[in-house]
Structures are given as C-alpha cells and as structure tokens.
C-alpha cells in the first residue's frame, strides 16, 4: 500500500479535500478493507484521489476511468469499486462511457467532482459551465447551455443518481455509503467549489 498519504497537493479551499474525506469516512464506516477497495480516476484535479488513499487505485486516461472501473468490477465482482472524476472527464471527454455504464448497471460507484470547469488546465469552460460564465476559454462569457448531469444519467437508465454539495460533508458521506451498498451502478454528482478558477 502507499506511503506519504499526507502530502496532498491541492489548491487551498478545493472541494476535493471534502470529497476525499467523505469517501474515506464512508469506506471506514462500512468497514470495507483497503485490500478489497479500488479507487479509479481519470485525469484532472480529482484524479489525485486514488493516490491519496490507502487502497488499490488506478489513474487512467482522460475520460476513461469509467470503462477501467467497469473492467475491474467484471474481473473481480467481490471488490468495492469507486470511480472518481471531474465534470470534464465525466460529461465531456468520457460522456459516452457514463451513458453506457448507466445502461449496463454494473454495480460500482461513480463520483463526479463537478466544479463546472477544467480546473487542472487553469479554468476553461466545461460541459457544466453556466451560460455567461467567464473562463479562460470563454473570456466574453460562456454561450453554450450547461449539461444537466442528473437528467442525463437518469435518462440513460441509472437507478441511483444523486446530486450533493461538497459542503454537506455528512450528507455526502451518507450518499456515498448508500451508493456503495446499492446493487447496481450508482452515480453521485458533487457540486464542488473551486476557489482558484470558479468565479461565478
């Protein structure tokens, strides 16, 4: 297992701190051993999640965390598999994988850290950036309507879809626990703060 788990590199005030804490608490309260847990991530700020936890993990290609997590769960159904990625990873580059994971209903959890921008690359507009938001890629204001993640995933057939704020740490922890215990694909959209780049 990993060492130096306390050397966490995130911006001050990043919502990933809270999501990480809620996930760790949920796994601990459910008494799921580290050797029976796999945390899979894509690329982005949230991708560090797998590096900062004392369990098995994989940091995959951008937008490809969900198919990797699917493969892990199919290869060993006894494992608790949690996929974590950002809104760009999930609803932009990996949106096709999200839709088909919801359709397949393979029992693992996907958590989207939705900060409404590509924060790792310094704040470009993403699929969930609101209209009018000024970002590095939309300096005059975003003209595209944002995707509605919960509606999208529900329309693909997902039976466990919840949206939670990163500031509701207890609610987020309980939602993660519910998702882990759910007997199918579970999706959690976390409305996440991003003080470095989200200025709307």
MARGUSE-561492 format. One record per residue: residue in one letter; residue number from 0; chain; x negated, y, z negated of N, C-alpha, C in turn. Coordinates in Angstrom, 1 decimal, decimal comma. Atoms other than C-alpha are relative to their C-alpha. Example, Ala and Ser with C-alpha at 12.3 -4.5 7.8 and 13.67 -1.06 7.14 Angstrom:
('A' 0 'A' (-0,9 -1,2 0,0) (-12,3 -4,5 -7,8) (-0,9 1,2 0,0))
('S' 1 'A' (0,9 -1,1 0,0) (-13,7 -1,1 -7,1) (0,8 1,1 -0,8))
This chain:
('X' 0 'A' (-0,8 -1,2 0,0) (0,0 0,0 0,0) (-0,9 1,2 0,0))
('X' 1 'A' (0,7 -1,2 -0,2) (-1,0 3,6 0,3) (-0,6 0,6 -1,3))
('X' 2 'A' (0,6 -0,8 1,1) (-3,2 5,8 -2,0) (0,2 1,5 0,4))
('X' 3 'A' (0,0 -1,5 -0,2) (-3,3 9,6 -2,3) (1,4 0,4 0,4))
('X' 4 'A' (-1,4 -0,4 -0,4) (0,5 9,9 -2,1) (0,4 1,4 -0,5))
('X' 5 'A' (-0,3 -1,3 0,5) (0,4 13,2 -3,9) (-0,5 1,1 0,8))
('X' 6 'A' (0,5 -1,1 -0,8) (-1,4 15,1 -1,2) (0,9 0,2 1,2))
('X' 7 'A' (-1,1 -0,2 -1,0) (1,7 16,2 0,6) (-0,2 1,3 0,7))
('X' 8 'A' (0,2 -1,2 -0,8) (1,3 18,7 3,4) (1,3 0,4 0,7))
('X' 9 'A' (-1,3 -0,6 -0,5) (4,5 20,7 4,0) (0,0 1,5 -0,3))
('X' 10 'A' (-0,2 -1,4 0,3) (5,4 24,3 4,1) (0,7 0,2 -1,3))
('X' 11 'A' (-0,7 -0,3 1,2) (6,4 25,9 0,8) (1,5 0,2 0,3))
('X' 12 'A' (-1,4 -0,2 -0,1) (10,2 25,6 0,4) (0,6 -0,9 1,1))
('X' 13 'A' (-0,6 0,9 -1,0) (10,6 22,9 3,1) (1,0 -1,0 -0,6))
('X' 14 'A' (-1,0 1,0 0,4) (13,7 20,8 2,8) (-0,4 -1,4 0,0))
('X' 15 'A' (0,5 1,4 0,0) (11,7 17,7 3,5) (-0,4 -0,5 -1,4))
('X' 16 'A' (0,3 0,4 1,4) (10,5 17,8 -0,2) (1,2 -0,6 -0,6))
('X' 17 'A' (-1,2 0,5 0,6) (14,1 17,3 -1,3) (0,5 -1,3 0,6))
('X' 18 'A' (-0,5 1,2 -0,6) (15,0 14,7 1,2) (-0,9 -1,2 -0,4))
('X' 19 'A' (1,0 1,0 0,5) (11,8 12,8 0,3) (0,3 -0,5 -1,4))
('X' 20 'A' (-0,3 0,3 1,4) (12,7 13,0 -3,4) (1,3 -0,9 0,0))
('X' 21 'A' (-1,3 0,7 0,1) (16,3 11,8 -2,8) (-0,2 -1,4 0,5))
('X' 22 'A' (0,3 1,3 -0,5) (15,1 8,9 -0,7) (-0,7 -0,9 -1,0))
('X' 23 'A' (0,7 0,7 1,0) (12,6 7,8 -3,3) (0,9 -0,4 -1,2))
('X' 24 'A' (-0,9 0,3 1,2) (15,2 8,1 -6,1) (1,0 -1,1 0,4))
('X' 25 'A' (-1,0 0,9 -0,4) (17,8 6,2 -4,1) (-0,6 -1,5 0,0))
('X' 26 'A' (0,6 1,3 -0,1) (15,4 3,3 -3,4) (-0,3 -0,6 -1,4))
('X' 27 'A' (0,3 0,4 1,4) (14,3 3,2 -7,1) (1,2 -0,4 -0,7))
('X' 28 'A' (-1,2 0,3 0,7) (17,8 3,3 -8,4) (0,7 -1,3 0,5))
('X' 29 'A' (-0,5 1,3 -0,6) (18,8 0,4 -6,1) (-0,9 -1,1 -0,3))
('X' 30 'A' (1,0 1,0 0,4) (15,7 -1,4 -7,4) (-0,4 -0,8 1,3))
('X' 31 'A' (0,4 0,7 -1,2) (14,6 -2,2 -3,8) (-1,6 0,0 -0,1))
('X' 32 'A' (1,5 0,0 0,1) (10,9 -3,3 -4,0) (-0,6 0,6 1,2))
('X' 33 'A' (0,7 -0,7 -1,1) (8,4 -1,4 -1,9) (-0,3 -1,0 1,1))
('X' 34 'A' (0,4 1,0 -1,0) (7,3 -4,6 -0,1) (1,2 -0,5 0,8))
('X' 35 'A' (-1,2 0,3 -0,7) (10,9 -5,0 1,1) (0,6 1,2 0,7))
('X' 36 'A' (-0,5 -1,2 -0,5) (11,3 -1,5 2,4) (-0,9 0,5 1,2))
('X' 37 'A' (0,8 -0,6 -1,1) (10,2 0,0 5,8) (0,6 1,4 0,3))
('X' 38 'A' (-0,4 -1,3 -0,4) (10,4 3,7 6,5) (-0,6 0,3 1,3))
('X' 39 'A' (0,4 -0,2 -1,4) (10,2 4,5 10,2) (0,2 1,5 0,3))
('X' 40 'A' (-0,2 -1,3 -0,4) (9,7 8,0 11,5) (-0,4 0,3 1,5))
('X' 41 'A' (0,4 -0,4 -1,3) (9,3 9,8 14,8) (-1,2 1,0 -0,1))
('X' 42 'A' (1,0 -1,0 0,1) (7,2 12,9 15,4) (0,8 1,3 -0,4))
('X' 43 'A' (-0,6 -1,2 0,5) (7,9 16,2 13,7) (-0,3 0,2 -1,5))
('X' 44 'A' (0,3 -0,3 1,4) (7,8 17,7 10,2) (0,4 -1,2 -0,9))
('X' 45 'A' (-0,5 1,1 0,8) (9,9 14,8 8,8) (-0,8 -1,3 0,2))
('X' 46 'A' (0,8 1,3 -0,3) (7,5 12,2 10,3) (-1,0 -0,3 -1,1))
('X' 47 'A' (1,0 0,3 1,1) (5,2 12,6 7,3) (0,6 -0,9 -1,1))
('X' 48 'A' (-0,7 0,7 1,0) (7,9 10,9 5,2) (-0,6 -1,4 -0,2))
('X' 49 'A' (0,5 1,4 0,1) (6,6 7,4 6,0) (-1,4 0,0 -0,6))
('X' 50 'A' (1,3 -0,1 0,5) (3,1 8,5 5,0) (-0,1 0,2 -1,5))
('X' 51 'A' (0,0 -0,4 1,3) (4,1 9,7 1,6) (0,8 -0,9 -1,0))
('X' 52 'A' (-0,7 0,9 0,8) (5,9 6,7 0,3) (-0,7 -1,3 -0,2))
('X' 53 'A' (0,7 1,3 0,3) (4,6 3,5 -1,3) (0,8 -1,2 0,5))
('X' 54 'A' (-0,7 1,2 -0,6) (6,2 1,0 1,1) (-0,6 -0,1 1,4))
('X' 55 'A' (0,5 0,2 -1,4) (5,7 -0,2 4,6) (0,6 1,2 0,8))
('X' 56 'A' (-0,4 -1,1 -0,8) (6,0 2,5 7,2) (-0,6 0,0 1,4))
('X' 57 'A' (0,5 -0,1 -1,3) (5,5 3,4 10,8) (0,4 1,4 0,5))
('X' 58 'A' (-0,2 -1,3 -0,6) (5,1 6,8 12,5) (0,0 -0,3 1,5))
('X' 59 'A' (-0,1 0,4 -1,4) (6,3 6,2 16,1) (0,0 1,2 1,0))
('X' 60 'A' (0,0 -1,1 -1,0) (6,5 8,2 19,3) (1,2 0,9 -0,2))
('X' 61 'A' (-1,1 -1,0 0,1) (8,7 11,3 19,6) (1,3 -0,6 0,6))
('X' 62 'A' (-1,4 0,4 -0,4) (12,4 10,3 19,7) (0,1 -1,6 0,0))
('X' 63 'A' (-0,1 1,4 -0,1) (11,6 6,6 19,4) (0,0 -0,7 -1,4))
('X' 64 'A' (-0,1 0,6 1,3) (12,0 6,0 15,6) (1,1 -1,0 -0,1))
('X' 65 'A' (-1,2 0,9 0,1) (15,5 4,5 16,0) (-0,2 -1,3 0,7))
('X' 66 'A' (0,2 1,3 -0,6) (14,5 1,8 18,5) (-1,0 -0,9 -0,7))
('X' 67 'A' (1,0 0,7 0,8) (11,5 0,9 16,4) (0,6 -0,6 -1,2))
('X' 68 'A' (-0,7 0,5 1,2) (13,7 0,6 13,3) (0,9 -1,1 0,3))
('X' 69 'A' (-0,8 1,1 -0,5) (16,1 -1,5 15,3) (-0,8 -1,3 0,1))
('X' 70 'A' (0,9 1,2 -0,2) (13,3 -3,9 16,2) (-0,4 -0,6 -1,4))
('X' 71 'A' (0,4 0,5 1,3) (12,1 -4,1 12,6) (1,2 -0,7 -0,7))
('X' 72 'A' (-1,1 0,6 0,7) (15,6 -4,9 11,3) (0,4 -1,3 0,7))
('X' 73 'A' (-0,3 1,2 -0,7) (16,2 -7,5 14,0) (-1,0 -1,1 -0,3))
('X' 74 'A' (1,1 0,9 0,3) (12,8 -9,1 13,3) (0,1 -0,6 -1,4))
('X' 75 'A' (-0,1 0,4 1,4) (13,4 -9,3 9,6) (1,2 0,6 -0,7))
('X' 76 'A' (-1,3 -0,6 0,6) (17,1 -8,7 8,5) (0,0 0,2 -1,5))
('X' 77 'A' (0,0 -0,2 1,4) (16,1 -9,0 4,9) (-0,6 1,3 -0,5))
('X' 78 'A' (0,6 -1,2 0,4) (14,2 -5,8 4,9) (1,0 1,2 -0,1))
('X' 79 'A' (-0,7 -1,3 0,0) (15,7 -2,4 3,9) (-0,7 0,9 1,0))
('X' 80 'A' (0,6 -0,8 -1,0) (15,0 -0,2 6,9) (0,7 1,4 0,0))
('X' 81 'A' (-0,5 -1,4 0,0) (15,3 3,6 6,8) (-0,8 0,7 1,1))
('X' 82 'A' (0,6 -0,8 -1,0) (14,6 5,7 9,9) (0,2 1,5 -0,4))
('X' 83 'A' (-0,1 -1,4 0,3) (13,9 9,4 9,3) (-0,6 0,8 1,2))
('X' 84 'A' (0,6 -0,9 -1,0) (13,5 12,1 12,0) (0,7 1,3 0,0))
('X' 85 'A' (-0,6 -1,4 0,0) (14,3 15,7 12,7) (1,1 0,1 1,1))
('X' 86 'A' (-1,0 -0,2 -1,0) (17,0 17,1 14,9) (-0,5 0,0 1,4))
('X' 87 'A' (0,6 0,1 -1,4) (14,7 17,5 17,9) (-0,2 -1,5 0,4))
('X' 88 'A' (0,2 1,4 -0,2) (13,7 13,9 17,5) (1,2 -0,8 0,2))
('X' 89 'A' (-1,2 0,7 0,0) (17,2 12,6 17,0) (1,0 0,4 1,1))
('X' 90 'A' (-1,1 -0,5 -0,9) (19,5 14,8 19,0) (-0,5 0,6 1,3))
('X' 91 'A' (0,6 -0,5 -1,2) (17,1 16,0 21,7) (-0,7 -1,2 0,7))
('X' 92 'A' (0,8 1,0 -0,7) (14,4 13,6 22,8) (0,6 -1,5 -0,2))
('X' 93 'A' (-0,5 1,4 0,3) (16,0 10,5 21,1) (1,5 -0,2 0,0))
('X' 94 'A' (-1,5 0,0 0,1) (19,7 11,2 21,6) (0,6 -1,3 0,6))
('X' 95 'A' (-0,5 1,3 -0,6) (20,2 8,1 23,8) (-0,1 -1,1 -1,0))
('X' 96 'A' (0,2 1,1 0,9) (18,8 5,9 21,2) (1,0 0,1 -1,2))
('X' 97 'A' (-1,0 -0,2 1,1) (21,0 7,4 18,5) (1,4 -0,5 0,4))
('X' 98 'A' (-1,3 0,4 -0,4) (24,1 6,8 20,5) (0,1 -1,5 0,1))
('X' 99 'A' (-0,1 1,4 -0,1) (23,3 3,2 21,2) (-0,2 -0,7 -1,3))
('X' 100 'A' (0,2 0,6 1,4) (22,2 2,5 17,6) (1,4 0,0 -0,6))
('X' 101 'A' (-1,4 -0,1 0,5) (25,7 3,7 16,6) (0,9 -1,1 0,6))
('X' 102 'A' (-0,8 1,0 -0,7) (27,3 1,4 19,2) (-0,4 -1,4 -0,5))
('X' 103 'A' (0,4 1,3 0,4) (25,2 -1,6 18,2) (0,3 -0,4 -1,4))
('X' 104 'A' (-0,3 0,2 1,4) (25,9 -1,2 14,5) (-0,9 -0,9 -0,7))
('X' 105 'A' (1,0 0,8 0,7) (22,7 -2,9 13,4) (-0,2 0,7 -1,4))
('X' 106 'A' (0,0 -0,6 1,3) (22,5 -2,4 9,6) (-1,3 0,6 -0,5))
('X' 107 'A' (1,1 -0,8 0,6) (19,9 0,2 8,9) (0,5 1,4 -0,1))
('X' 108 'A' (-0,4 -1,4 0,2) (20,0 3,8 7,8) (-0,9 1,0 0,8))
('X' 109 'A' (0,8 -1,1 -0,7) (19,0 6,8 9,9) (0,4 1,3 -0,7))
('X' 110 'A' (-0,2 -1,4 0,6) (18,5 10,2 8,2) (-0,6 1,0 1,0))
('X' 111 'A' (0,5 -1,1 -0,8) (18,2 13,3 10,4) (-0,2 1,2 -0,9))
('X' 112 'A' (0,3 -1,2 0,7) (16,5 16,2 8,8) (0,2 1,2 1,0))
('X' 113 'A' (-0,5 -1,0 -1,0) (18,4 18,9 10,7) (-0,3 1,4 -0,4))
('X' 114 'A' (0,3 -1,4 0,4) (16,6 22,2 10,3) (0,3 1,0 1,2))
('X' 115 'A' (-0,5 -0,7 -1,2) (18,0 23,4 13,7) (-1,1 0,7 0,8))
('X' 116 'A' (1,1 -0,5 -0,8) (14,6 24,0 15,3) (-1,1 -1,0 0,1))
('X' 117 'A' (1,2 0,8 -0,1) (11,4 22,3 16,4) (-1,0 0,7 -0,9))
('X' 118 'A' (0,9 -0,7 1,0) (9,5 23,4 13,3) (-1,5 -0,3 0,1))
('X' 119 'A' (1,4 0,4 -0,1) (6,3 21,4 13,8) (-0,7 0,8 1,1))
('X' 120 'A' (0,6 -0,8 -1,1) (5,7 23,3 17,0) (0,3 1,5 -0,1))
('X' 121 'A' (-0,2 -1,4 0,4) (6,4 26,6 15,3) (1,3 0,7 0,4))
('X' 122 'A' (-1,3 -0,6 0,0) (10,1 27,1 15,7) (0,7 0,3 1,3))
('X' 123 'A' (-0,7 -0,1 -1,3) (11,5 26,5 19,2) (1,5 -0,4 -0,3))
('X' 124 'A' (-1,4 0,5 0,1) (15,3 26,0 19,7) (0,1 -1,5 0,3))
('X' 125 'A' (-0,3 1,4 -0,2) (16,6 22,5 19,4) (1,5 -0,2 0,4))
('X' 126 'A' (-1,4 0,3 -0,4) (19,9 20,8 20,2) (1,0 0,5 -1,0))
('X' 127 'A' (-1,0 -0,5 1,0) (21,5 22,1 17,0) (-0,2 1,5 -0,4))
('X' 128 'A' (0,2 -1,4 0,2) (20,2 25,7 17,1) (1,3 0,8 0,3))
('X' 129 'A' (-1,2 -0,7 -0,3) (23,2 28,0 16,8) (-0,1 1,1 1,1))
('X' 130 'A' (0,0 -1,0 -1,0) (24,2 30,4 19,5) (-0,5 1,4 -0,6))
('X' 131 'A' (0,5 -1,3 0,5) (22,4 33,8 19,1) (-1,3 -0,1 -0,8))
('X' 132 'A' (1,2 0,1 0,8) (19,5 32,4 17,0) (-1,2 0,3 0,8))
('X' 133 'A' (1,3 -0,4 -0,6) (16,2 34,0 17,9) (-1,1 -1,0 -0,4))
('X' 134 'A' (1,1 1,0 0,2) (13,4 31,4 18,2) (-1,1 0,4 0,9))
('X' 135 'A' (1,1 -0,2 -0,9) (10,1 31,3 19,9) (0,3 -0,3 1,4))
('X' 136 'A' (-0,4 0,4 -1,3) (11,7 29,7 22,9) (1,3 0,8 0,5))
('X' 137 'A' (-1,2 -0,8 -0,4) (14,8 32,0 22,8) (-0,1 1,3 -0,7))
('X' 138 'A' (0,2 -1,2 0,7) (13,5 35,4 21,8) (1,1 1,0 0,1))
('X' 139 'A' (-1,1 -0,8 -0,2) (16,6 37,1 23,1) (1,3 -0,6 -0,7))
('X' 140 'A' (-1,2 0,7 0,7) (18,9 34,6 21,2) (0,4 -1,2 0,8))
('X' 141 'A' (-0,4 1,2 -0,7) (19,9 31,1 22,0) (1,4 0,1 0,7))
('X' 142 'A' (-1,3 -0,2 -0,7) (22,6 31,0 24,7) (0,7 -1,3 0,1))
('X' 143 'A' (-0,7 1,3 -0,1) (23,4 27,3 24,5) (0,8 -0,4 -1,3))
('X' 144 'A' (-0,8 0,4 1,2) (26,1 25,9 22,2) (-0,7 -1,1 -0,7))
('X' 145 'A' (0,6 1,1 0,7) (24,8 23,6 19,5) (0,7 -1,3 0,1))
('X' 146 'A' (-0,6 1,4 0,1) (25,4 19,9 19,5) (0,6 -0,1 -1,4))
('X' 147 'A' (-0,6 0,3 1,3) (27,7 18,7 16,7) (-0,3 -1,4 -0,3))
('X' 148 'A' (0,6 1,4 0,3) (25,8 15,7 15,3) (1,1 -1,0 -0,5))
('X' 149 'A' (-1,0 0,9 0,6) (28,6 14,2 13,2) (1,0 -0,5 1,0))
('X' 150 'A' (-1,0 0,4 -1,1) (31,1 14,3 16,1) (-0,6 -0,9 1,0))
('X' 151 'A' (0,7 0,8 -1,0) (28,5 12,9 18,5) (-0,1 -1,5 -0,5))
('X' 152 'A' (0,2 1,3 0,5) (27,7 9,9 16,3) (1,3 -0,8 -0,3))
('X' 153 'A' (-1,3 0,7 0,2) (31,3 9,2 15,3) (0,6 -0,4 1,3))
('X' 154 'A' (-0,6 0,4 -1,3) (32,3 9,2 19,0) (-0,7 -1,2 0,6))
('X' 155 'A' (0,7 1,1 -0,5) (29,7 6,6 19,6) (0,4 -1,3 -0,8))
('X' 156 'A' (-0,5 1,2 0,7) (31,4 4,3 17,1) (-0,6 -0,2 -1,4))
('X' 157 'A' (0,6 0,1 1,4) (29,4 4,9 13,9) (1,0 0,1 -1,0))
('X' 158 'A' (-1,1 0,0 1,0) (31,5 4,0 10,9) (-0,5 0,6 -1,3))
('X' 159 'A' (0,5 -0,7 1,2) (29,2 5,6 8,3) (-0,8 1,2 0,5))
('X' 160 'A' (0,7 -1,2 -0,4) (28,4 9,2 9,1) (0,3 1,1 -1,0))
('X' 161 'A' (-0,2 -1,0 1,0) (27,9 11,9 6,5) (-1,0 1,1 0,3))
('X' 162 'A' (0,9 -1,2 -0,1) (26,5 15,4 6,5) (-0,1 0,6 -1,4))
('X' 163 'A' (0,3 -0,4 1,4) (24,9 16,6 3,3) (-1,1 1,2 0,1))
('X' 164 'A' (1,1 -1,0 0,1) (22,8 19,7 2,4) (-1,2 -0,5 -0,8))
('X' 165 'A' (1,2 0,4 0,7) (19,3 19,2 1,3) (-0,1 0,6 -1,5))
('X' 166 'A' (-0,1 -0,6 1,3) (20,1 21,5 -1,7) (0,8 -0,8 -1,0))
('X' 167 'A' (-0,8 0,9 0,8) (22,6 18,9 -3,0) (-0,8 -1,3 -0,3))
('X' 168 'A' (0,9 1,1 0,2) (19,9 16,6 -4,3) (0,7 -1,3 -0,5))
('X' 169 'A' (-0,8 1,2 0,5) (22,3 14,4 -6,3) (0,9 -0,6 1,0))
('X' 170 'A' (-0,9 0,5 -1,1) (24,8 14,2 -3,5) (-0,7 -0,7 1,1))
('X' 171 'A' (0,8 0,6 -1,1) (22,1 13,4 -1,0) (-0,5 -1,4 -0,5))
('X' 172 'A' (0,5 1,3 0,5) (20,6 10,6 -3,2) (1,2 -1,0 0,0))
('X' 173 'A' (-1,2 0,9 0,0) (24,1 9,1 -3,7) (0,4 -0,4 1,4))
('X' 174 'A' (-0,4 0,3 -1,4) (24,8 9,3 0,0) (-1,0 -1,0 0,6))
('X' 175 'A' (1,0 1,0 -0,5) (21,5 7,5 0,8) (0,3 -1,4 -0,6))
('X' 176 'A' (-0,3 1,3 0,6) (22,4 4,8 -1,7) (1,2 -0,7 0,7))
('X' 177 'A' (-1,2 0,5 -0,7) (25,8 4,4 -0,1) (-0,4 -0,6 1,4))
('X' 178 'A' (0,4 0,4 -1,3) (24,2 4,2 3,3) (-0,8 -1,3 0,0))
('X' 179 'A' (0,8 1,2 0,1) (21,7 1,6 2,3) (0,9 -1,3 -0,3))
('X' 180 'A' (-0,9 1,1 0,3) (24,5 -0,6 0,9) (1,0 -0,3 1,1))
('X' 181 'A' (-1,0 0,2 -1,1) (26,7 -0,1 4,0) (-0,4 -1,1 0,9))
('X' 182 'A' (0,3 1,2 -0,8) (26,9 -3,3 6,1) (-0,1 0,2 1,5))
('X' 183 'A' (0,2 -0,3 -1,4) (26,2 -1,6 9,4) (-0,9 1,2 0,2))
('X' 184 'A' (0,8 -1,2 -0,2) (24,5 1,4 11,0) (0,5 1,2 -0,8))
('X' 185 'A' (-0,4 -1,1 0,8) (24,6 4,4 8,7) (-0,8 1,2 0,4))
('X' 186 'A' (0,7 -1,2 -0,4) (23,8 7,9 9,8) (0,3 1,2 -1,0))
('X' 187 'A' (-0,1 -1,2 0,9) (23,1 10,9 7,5) (-0,6 1,2 0,7))
('X' 188 'A' (0,6 -1,3 -0,5) (22,7 14,4 8,9) (-0,2 0,9 -1,2))
('X' 189 'A' (0,3 -0,9 1,1) (20,9 16,5 6,3) (-0,2 1,4 0,6))
('X' 190 'A' (0,2 -1,4 -0,4) (21,4 20,2 6,8) (-1,1 0,6 -0,8))
('X' 191 'A' (1,3 -0,3 0,6) (17,9 21,3 6,0) (-0,5 1,4 0,1))
('X' 192 'A' (0,6 -1,3 0,0) (16,3 24,5 5,0) (-1,4 0,0 0,7))
('X' 193 'A' (1,3 -0,1 -0,7) (13,2 25,7 7,0) (-0,4 1,5 -0,2))
('X' 194 'A' (0,3 -1,4 0,2) (11,9 29,0 5,5) (-1,1 0,5 0,9))
('X' 195 'A' (1,0 -0,5 -0,9) (9,0 29,1 7,9) (0,5 0,5 1,3))
('X' 196 'A' (-0,4 -0,3 -1,4) (10,9 29,2 11,1) (1,5 0,2 0,2))
('X' 197 'A' (-1,5 -0,2 -0,1) (14,7 29,2 10,5) (0,4 1,3 -0,6))
('X' 198 'A' (-0,2 -1,3 0,5) (15,6 32,8 10,2) (1,4 0,5 0,4))
('X' 199 'A' (-1,4 -0,4 -0,3) (19,4 32,8 10,8) (0,9 -0,6 -1,0))
